[in-house]
Amino acid sequence: MFTTTRKEKRTGALLRDLILAVSAAIAILLIILVFKVKGGFIGIALGTITIIALIYWLREVRRIFQQQENMYPAEHDWLYEFIEEGENLILVASVPGPSERVKIKIIDSFIEIRGGGNFVRRVQIPKDVRIVEKSYANGVLRVKLHKTAASNSQISSQKI
C-alpha cells in the first residue's frame, strides 16, 4: 500500500549513516575516557565491555532500519483490484498522494494513473468504457467505469 520514494530511501540511509557515525564517535570517546580514568587490567576490561555493548547496539540499529525498509512493499508491488458490478467496472488501487497529484485518464484501452513521487501506472481495460465516478482518500483510489455490451473484459497492467 505504501511506496518508498528515492528521496525517502536517501533520507533513511543518511539517517542510518549519521547514527552509526555518532555511535562510533561516542564509543571512541568512552574508550579514551575509560583508559584515562582506569589504567591497567580494569581499564582493558571496561574498554572490552564497552566495545561489545557498542557492537551489539549497532547491530540492533541496523536490524531496526532493515525491518523498516522491509515494511514497505517494493516499487513493483502495486496493489490494485477490479470489481465487476453489472455493467460497471470498479478499480480500487493504492496510489501515493497527495490528492492534488493523483490524476487518471483513459488512453485507448488503458487507464493511466498518476500520483505523487513520479508514480505512473497503466492498466489495460475493456474498450468503450467511460469514467463515471472517481474518488481518492487516504492513499486509495476508487474509479467507477461504465462499460458497454461490446466491451472486451481483458484486464492487465504495466509500469511506465
Phi, psi and omega per residue, in radians:
M1 nan -0.460 3.133
F2 -1.906 2.548 3.003
T3 -2.123 2.501 -3.129
T4 -1.758 2.186 3.134
T5 -1.428 2.889 3.117
R6 -1.081 -0.653 -3.137
K7 -1.116 -0.732 3.117
E8 -1.138 -0.690 3.110
K9 -1.123 -0.746 3.122
R10 -1.095 -0.745 3.138
T11 -1.111 -0.742 3.114
G12 -1.103 -0.739 3.124
A13 -1.158 -0.698 3.115
L14 -1.121 -0.755 3.112
L15 -1.096 -0.762 3.121
R16 -1.081 -0.781 3.137
D17 -1.122 -0.677 3.116
L18 -1.119 -0.765 3.128
I19 -1.107 -0.737 3.128
L20 -1.137 -0.696 3.135
A21 -1.162 -0.767 3.114
V22 -1.109 -0.704 3.122
S23 -1.097 -0.749 3.134
A24 -1.122 -0.710 3.124
A25 -1.111 -0.736 3.115
I26 -1.120 -0.716 3.135
A27 -1.095 -0.759 3.136
I28 -1.098 -0.762 3.107
L29 -1.095 -0.703 3.113
L30 -1.127 -0.722 3.141
I31 -1.132 -0.771 3.105
I32 -1.071 -0.748 3.133
L33 -1.106 -0.748 -3.141
V34 -1.094 -0.780 -3.125
F35 -1.179 -0.551 3.121
K36 -1.267 -0.705 -3.087
V37 -1.358 -0.874 -3.083
K38 -2.074 1.896 3.103
G39 -1.554 3.018 3.048
G40 1.345 -2.607 -3.033
F41 -1.122 -0.726 -3.131
I42 -1.112 -0.703 3.099
G43 -1.096 -0.731 3.121
I44 -1.147 -0.751 3.135
A45 -1.096 -0.801 3.127
L46 -1.138 -0.685 3.090
G47 -1.100 -0.707 3.112
T48 -1.132 -0.776 3.106
I49 -1.071 -0.715 3.128
T50 -1.095 -0.772 -3.134
I51 -1.137 -0.741 3.117
I52 -1.095 -0.760 3.120
A53 -1.102 -0.704 3.134
L54 -1.131 -0.776 3.127
I55 -1.066 -0.761 3.104
Y56 -1.057 -0.798 -3.103
W57 -1.120 -0.737 3.122
L58 -1.123 -0.672 3.085
R59 -1.129 -0.672 3.109
E60 -1.160 -0.721 3.112
V61 -1.089 -0.782 3.118
R62 -1.079 -0.722 3.124
R63 -1.104 -0.718 3.123
I64 -1.094 -0.764 3.130
F65 -1.145 -0.662 3.114
Q66 -1.163 -0.687 3.085
Q67 -1.101 -0.683 -3.141
Q68 -1.145 -0.715 3.114
E69 -1.137 -0.662 -3.127
N70 -1.315 -0.237 -3.115
M71 -1.208 -0.523 -3.128
Y72 -1.707 2.375 3.120
P73 -1.120 2.680 3.097
A74 -1.156 2.857 -3.059
E75 -1.040 -0.596 -3.105
H76 -1.347 -0.211 3.094
D77 -1.542 1.618 -3.125
W78 -1.911 2.226 -3.081
L79 -1.653 2.132 3.054
Y80 -2.716 2.807 3.138
E81 -2.655 2.497 3.033
F82 -1.821 2.399 3.105
I83 -2.186 2.137 3.099
E84 -1.567 2.295 -3.095
E85 -2.408 1.504 -3.096
G86 1.150 -2.149 3.124
E87 -1.578 0.158 3.130
N88 -1.929 2.653 3.075
L89 -2.201 2.161 -3.091
I90 -1.924 2.193 3.070
L91 -1.803 2.162 3.056
V92 -2.066 2.149 -3.033
A93 -2.492 2.612 3.029
S94 -1.491 2.083 -3.094
V95 -2.350 2.234 3.104
P96 -1.194 2.495 -3.106
G97 -1.647 -2.815 0.189
P98 -1.292 2.885 -3.018
S99 -1.034 -0.566 -3.142
E100 -1.225 -0.266 3.111
R101 -1.623 -0.193 -3.114
V102 -1.440 2.085 -3.114
K103 -2.314 2.532 3.055
I104 -2.330 2.574 3.033
K105 -2.743 2.672 3.129
I106 -1.709 2.209 3.102
I107 -2.200 1.952 -3.076
D108 0.955 -2.047 -3.135
S109 -1.874 0.530 3.112
F110 -2.216 2.583 2.939
I111 -1.866 2.198 -3.126
E112 -1.762 2.255 -3.119
I113 -2.064 2.210 3.099
R114 -2.092 2.508 3.124
G115 -2.536 -2.963 3.139
G116 -1.184 2.796 3.103
G117 1.145 0.635 3.132
N118 1.041 0.501 3.117
F119 -1.318 2.132 3.077
V120 -2.485 2.218 3.073
R121 -2.395 2.576 3.033
R122 -2.124 2.350 3.115
V123 -2.166 2.267 3.121
Q124 -1.274 2.352 3.140
I125 -2.256 2.868 3.083
P126 -1.071 2.651 3.083
K127 -1.265 2.849 3.105
D128 1.054 0.817 3.003
V129 -2.058 2.742 3.086
R130 -2.390 2.679 3.134
I131 -1.373 2.156 -3.136
V132 -1.704 -0.705 -3.047
E133 -2.716 2.563 3.094
K134 -2.544 2.564 3.086
S135 -2.627 2.696 3.132
Y136 -2.487 2.169 3.106
A137 -2.648 2.340 3.051
N138 0.908 0.717 3.072
G139 1.443 0.075 -3.116
V140 -2.014 2.136 3.103
L141 -1.724 2.341 3.084
R142 -2.215 2.104 -3.125
V143 -2.173 2.177 3.095
K144 -1.783 2.117 -3.123
L145 -1.956 2.443 3.066
H146 -1.799 2.217 -3.132
K147 -1.951 2.633 3.107
T148 -1.606 3.012 -3.124
A149 -1.129 -0.448 -3.105
A150 -1.475 -0.023 -3.074
S151 -1.179 2.448 3.045
N152 -1.486 2.414 -3.037
S153 -1.709 0.273 3.111
Q154 -1.347 2.318 -3.093
I155 -2.290 2.314 3.037
S156 -2.588 3.004 3.139
S157 -2.352 2.784 3.057
Q158 -2.670 2.560 3.091
K159 -1.570 2.487 3.121
I160 -1.661 nan nan
